[in-house]
């Protein structure tokens, strides 16, 4: 349903949505549908929609005399059809004769930068969990986080009322960090399992230090309600370079380096299970220095594994 046939934003949003769904759009039929002139519809495509893409994402198929597009192209970017329509209008406005001389060039550079970032978005990374079928829900959640509004949603077949705090990727899976109003505690909900999101009028405030602490989460075993504690690890030179290039979290600190490239590091965690999977993944090239209890857990896991294969 078109909200306002005479409003260009609504019209472009409608066209982008239909094209992404696989529709073949005839300019003649669209002019009749929108009760406008053929010239206006042609301008919608040539001056607004087509300049959004440098490739053949959207193109005119002369064999059927219609505009077509790569199906589901909207899922390739973290933008809604309306947001793309807004970008299209802004880009066109910078070419207006009343705009500053260099505004158009600088705007195009800015949007090119945005588009390049989108080329590396989570939807294009095969190692990241994909949630293209949940895109509308995620856009709603992002808007709620930015506006600090509570939401209602369904999670694991149960109605929830949440204060959404942050969207976080942990080991390639996406989570909504939230304050669950029923359980009165901070929780991690698998983003792909959330549906039927509704933004409420109720605003909330939350301690920024608490939400920032999630930036130090290594995986889903992160416990926000527990006080972080330190552990020390020895990294063999076979693997140390990987951890130095990409620290486990923001608290990682090198304590000592060795001539062969090995090193000792310190890191803060909130539970042993935050670090145990990483240690076991790189055995024998990571060794626990302290605490002893962590080393004991690793040994017990190895002994149990050996029992099962012998």
C-alpha positions in Angstrom: 0.0 0.0 0.0 1.3 3.4 -1.0 1.0 6.0 1.8 1.0 9.1 -0.4 1.1 8.8 -4.2 2.3 12.5 -4.6 5.1 12.2 -2.0 8.4 11.4 -3.7 9.9 9.8 -0.6 6.9 7.4 -0.3 7.0 6.7 -4.0 10.7 5.9 -4.1 10.4 3.7 -1.0 7.6 1.8 -2.7 9.6 1.4 -5.9 12.7 0.1 -4.2 10.7 -2.3 -2.1 9.0 -3.7 -5.2 12.2 -4.0 -7.2 13.9 -5.9 -4.3 11.0 -8.3 -4.2 11.5 -9.2 -7.8 8.8 -7.1 -9.4 9.1 -5.9 -13.0 8.1 -2.2 -13.1 6.7 -0.6 -16.2 7.0 3.2 -16.2 3.7 3.5 -18.1 1.8 1.3 -15.6 3.4 3.1 -12.7 2.3 6.5 -14.0 -1.3 5.2 -14.1 -0.9 3.6 -10.7 0.4 6.8 -9.1 -1.9 9.0 -11.2 1.0 11.1 -12.4 2.9 11.8 -15.6 5.3 9.4 -17.3 8.0 12.1 -17.1 7.8 12.1 -13.3 8.2 8.3 -13.1 11.1 8.4 -15.5 12.8 11.0 -13.3 12.2 8.8 -10.2 14.4 6.2 -11.8 17.0 8.2 -13.8 17.7 11.0 -11.3 17.0 9.2 -8.0 17.1 5.4 -8.0 19.7 4.5 -10.7 22.4 6.9 -9.3 22.3 4.9 -6.0 24.2 2.1 -7.7 27.2 2.0 -10.0 26.6 -1.5 -11.1 23.6 -3.2 -12.7 21.7 -3.8 -9.4 18.8 -1.9 -11.0 18.5 -1.7 -14.8 16.0 -1.3 -17.6 15.2 -4.5 -19.5 14.3 -3.5 -23.0 12.9 -6.9 -23.8 10.1 -6.4 -21.4 10.1 -2.6 -21.3 10.4 -2.6 -17.5 12.8 -1.8 -14.7 14.1 -4.9 -12.9 16.7 -5.5 -10.1 18.8 -8.1 -8.5 16.3 -9.9 -6.2 16.6 -9.1 -2.5 19.3 -6.4 -3.1 18.0 -4.6 0.0 19.2 -7.5 2.1 22.8 -6.7 1.0 22.8 -3.5 3.0 21.9 -2.5 6.5 19.4 0.1 5.2 15.7 0.1 4.7 14.0 1.0 1.4 13.0 4.3 3.0 16.5 5.1 4.1 17.8 4.4 0.6 15.1 6.7 -0.8 16.2 9.4 1.6 19.8 9.0 0.4 18.6 9.2 -3.2 16.7 12.5 -2.6 19.7 14.0 -0.7 22.1 13.1 -3.5 19.8 14.7 -6.1 19.4 17.8 -4.0 23.2 18.4 -4.0 23.0 18.7 -7.8 20.5 21.5 -7.5 21.6 24.8 -9.2 21.2 26.6 -5.8 23.7 24.2 -4.0 27.2 25.2 -3.2 29.6 24.5 -6.1 31.6 21.6 -4.4 28.7 20.2 -2.4 27.8 17.6 -5.0 31.3 16.3 -5.3 31.8 16.1 -1.5 28.4 14.5 -1.0 29.2 11.8 -3.6 32.5 11.1 -1.9 30.6 10.7 1.4 28.0 8.4 -0.1 30.7 6.4 -1.9 32.4 5.8 1.4 29.1 4.7 2.9 28.4 2.3 0.0 31.9 0.9 0.3 31.3 0.1 3.9 28.1 -1.6 3.0 30.0 -3.8 0.6 31.6 -5.3 3.7 28.5 -5.4 5.8 27.5 -8.3 7.9 25.2 -9.6 5.2 28.1 -10.1 2.8 30.3 -11.9 5.3 29.8 -15.7 5.0 31.4 -16.2 8.4 28.8 -14.1 10.1 25.3 -15.3 11.0 22.8 -14.1 8.4 19.5 -12.7 9.5 18.1 -11.2 6.3 14.6 -12.4 7.1 14.8 -10.4 10.4 15.9 -7.1 8.8 12.8 -5.2 9.7 12.9 -6.3 13.3 16.6 -5.3 13.5 15.9 -1.9 12.1 13.2 -1.4 14.7 15.6 -2.5 17.5 18.3 -0.1 16.2 15.8 2.7 16.2 14.7 1.8 19.8 18.3 1.7 21.0 19.1 5.1 19.4 16.0 6.7 20.8 16.2 4.9 24.2 12.7 3.5 23.9 11.4 0.3 25.4 10.2 -2.5 23.1 7.8 -5.4 23.2 8.7 -8.5 21.2 8.5 -12.3 21.1 11.5 -14.3 22.2 11.4 -18.1 22.3 7.6 -18.0 21.9 7.1 -15.7 24.9 6.1 -12.1 25.0 8.8 -9.9 26.4 9.2 -6.3 27.4 12.8 -5.1 27.1 15.0 -2.1 27.3 17.3 -2.7 24.3 20.9 -1.6 25.1 23.3 -2.9 22.4 23.5 -5.2 19.4 26.7 -7.3 19.8 28.4 -9.9 17.6 30.0 -12.7 19.7 31.9 -15.4 17.7 29.9 -14.6 14.5 26.5 -14.8 16.2 24.4 -11.7 16.9 22.8 -10.9 20.2 20.6 -8.1 21.7 22.0 -7.0 25.0 18.9 -5.9 27.0 17.4 -5.3 30.4 14.5 -7.7 30.7 11.8 -5.9 32.7 10.1 -9.1 33.9 13.2 -10.7 35.2 14.8 -7.4 36.2 18.3 -8.2 35.0 20.5 -7.7 32.0 20.3 -10.6 29.5 21.6 -11.6 26.1 19.0 -12.7 23.6 19.9 -14.3 20.3 18.9 -11.7 17.7 17.6 -14.2 15.1 15.2 -15.6 17.7 13.4 -12.2 18.2 10.2 -11.4 16.3 7.2 -9.1 16.3 9.1 -6.0 17.6 7.1 -3.0 18.6 8.6 0.2 19.8 6.9 1.7 22.9 6.5 5.3 23.9 8.2 4.6 27.2 11.8 6.0 27.4 14.5 4.7 29.6 18.0 5.6 30.9 20.8 3.2 31.5 24.3 3.4 33.0 26.7 3.9 30.0 29.5 2.2 31.9 27.4 -1.0 32.0 26.7 -1.0 28.3 30.3 -0.1 27.5 31.4 -3.1 29.5 30.0 -5.4 26.8 32.7 -4.2 24.4 35.0 -6.5 26.4 32.9 -9.6 25.9 34.8 -12.4 24.2 31.8 -14.7 23.7 28.3 -15.4 24.9 29.6 -16.6 28.3 30.3 -13.0 29.2 28.6 -12.2 32.6 27.7 -8.5 32.9 26.6 -8.7 36.5 29.9 -10.2 37.7 33.1 -8.3 38.5 35.8 -8.9 35.9 39.0 -10.7 37.1 42.4 -11.2 35.5 44.0 -14.2 34.1 47.5 -14.6 32.6 48.4 -16.7 29.5 51.5 -17.7 27.7 51.3 -17.5 24.0 53.7 -19.5 21.9 55.2 -17.7 18.9 53.1 -20.0 16.6 50.0 -18.1 17.6 51.1 -14.9 19.5 51.0 -12.8 16.3 47.3 -13.5 15.9 46.4 -12.3 19.4 48.7 -9.3 19.0 47.0 -8.3 15.7 43.5 -8.8 17.1 43.3 -8.7 20.9 40.7 -10.9 22.6 39.2 -7.7 24.1 40.1 -4.2 25.1 41.7 -5.3 28.4 44.4 -7.5 26.8 47.9 -6.3 27.9 51.3 -7.8 27.1 53.3 -8.5 30.3 56.4 -10.0 28.8 57.9 -10.7 25.3 60.5 -13.4 24.5 63.2 -13.4 21.8 61.4 -16.0 19.7 58.2 -14.0 19.5 56.3 -15.7 22.3 54.7 -13.6 25.0 52.8 -13.5 28.3 49.5 -11.6 28.3 47.0 -10.5 30.9 43.3 -10.2 30.2 40.1 -9.5 32.2 37.2 -11.9 31.9 34.0 -12.4 33.8 33.8 -16.3 33.7 36.2 -19.1 32.9 34.0 -20.2 30.0 34.8 -16.9 28.3 38.4 -18.0 27.7 38.3 -21.8 27.9 37.1 -22.4 24.3 39.9 -20.2 23.0 42.6 -21.9 25.0 41.4 -25.4 24.0 41.2 -24.3 20.3 44.9 -23.4 20.3 46.3 -26.2 22.5 49.3 -26.7 22.9 50.3 -23.2 21.9 48.5 -21.5 24.8 49.4 -22.3 28.4 47.6 -21.0 31.5 50.0 -19.1 33.9 47.3 -18.1 36.4 45.0 -18.7 38.1 45.7 -22.4 38.9 42.0 -23.1 38.9 41.6 -22.2 35.3 44.5 -24.6 34.4 42.8 -27.3 36.4 39.6 -26.9 34.4 41.5 -27.3 31.1 43.2 -30.4 32.4 39.9 -32.0 33.4 38.4 -31.2 30.0 41.4 -32.8 28.2 41.3 -35.9 30.5 37.6 -36.3 29.8 38.2 -36.0 26.0 41.0 -38.6 26.1 38.7 -41.0 28.0 36.1 -40.7 25.2 38.5 -41.5 22.4 40.5 -44.3 24.1 
